[in-house]
Amino acid sequence: MATIRKRGDSYQIRVSVGYDIKGNHKEQTKTWKPPEGMTERQIQKELNRQAVMFEEACMHGFKATAVKFEELAEEWFTEYATLNLRSSTLEKMRKLTKRVYPAIGHLRIDKITPRQIQAFLNSMARDGANVRTGKPLSPKTIQHHLELISDVFGYAIKMDIVSDNPCSKVTIPKGEIKEKQIYSQEEMALLLTKMENEPLKYKAFFYLMAYSGFRRGEMLGLEWKDIDFEHNVISVRRTSNQTAERGIYTDTTKTKRSQRTLKISPYIMEMLKQLKAEQDAEALKLGDYWVETDRLFTQDNGEPQHPNTTYEWLKRFCKRENLPFHGIHSFRHTSATLLLYAGVNIKQVQGRLGHGDIETTNKYLHLIEEADVEAVNKLDIMLLPKSAKSDDENNRKSAIS
């Protein structure tokens, strides 16, 4: 039963919640202050309602608490994130606290409202939020910040600290969404052709990535025991990543579905045989200075290659050859879209890419639909007579409106 005591112009509601392991009596308290203008009768009615609600919440385990968001977030990092998240994901989450903590870290977890979270998200969508470019942060980056806040609230709910998650009531501000940059079939063919006389370790890397759609971490995690030259298949079993804290390290694949075995072109497999022979010769030459890791793609002394090495090499190569540079991950995007263009079943594409969710693979269909619309428009301009072009343009405008 809740007890109520008047304290100045407010009321203290106290509820007994039993005893701790040492036998000490425990209570939860809440202070309620009537809004101005309420009559005495209205105050008593609302006070009784507040007491009943508070007692019910305490009985269900939801404890009033003075814990600050930053304090609980650090507990979440220690008790959950460090134990369950991949090191690369954990490092990204840690970077997000640089914005989250100054904004809401000082606030009590049970006092944070959807309006406060919404205001924080909106601030990142304004000019100047990105100190490097002076522009707003991307919707995806804002989403990542919201996910961190939501994860901490999810932990608070499990720990019976709060009863609901205010993040479910906010909206990611709309902003400029950058479309995935991918190479066309012609661009990719030209890019790979121009690599013909480049160092074999880079040529093999990008040919394999274009044909397989492997993630960069999966590529760098490949070991020679994963290569079946007899049957022309490669198995993905691990990833190689890098963080400032751990340096280069070996990790599990992104998801269980990411562990997969793919059939690879004999042309590329022959290229890998040449790479193995080149690597063995280098190991023999260096002798004790060679570090045996069994990795396909290594530093000059055999140690695992840094993730940025291929990125920087491709950037310089594209600049030298006057080719578009879309980054490393674009090879994966391009591989997916080319497979779908070729009519490969979307479930097969999902399997080759190692997507855990078919919806992730479905996103590539949108790129193809956009390309088809653009192709139709260009064909209209080139092939249709002038009168037909006018009718077609009117039909398109009518469809849009």
Secondary structure, 3 states (H helix, E strand, C coil): CCEEEEECCEEEEEEEEEECCCCCEEEEEEEECCCCCCCHHHHHHHHHHHHHHHHHHHHCCCCCCCCEHHHHHHHHHHHHHHHHCCHHHHHHHHHHHHHHHHHHHCCEHHHCCHHHHHHHHHHHCCCCCCCCCCCCCCHHHHHHHHHHHHHHHHHHHHCCCCCCCHHHHCCCCCCCCCCCCCCCHHHHHHHHHCCCCCCHHHHHHHHHHHHHCCCHHHHHHCEHHHEECCCCEEEECCEEEEECCCEEEEECCCCHHHCEEEECCHHHHHHHHHHHHHHHHHHHHHHHHCCCCCECCECCCCCECCHHHHHHHHHHHHHHCCCCCCCCHHHHHHHHHHHHHCCCCHHHHHHHHCCCCHHHHHHHHHHHHHHHHHHHHHHHHHHCCHHHHHHHHHHHHHHHC
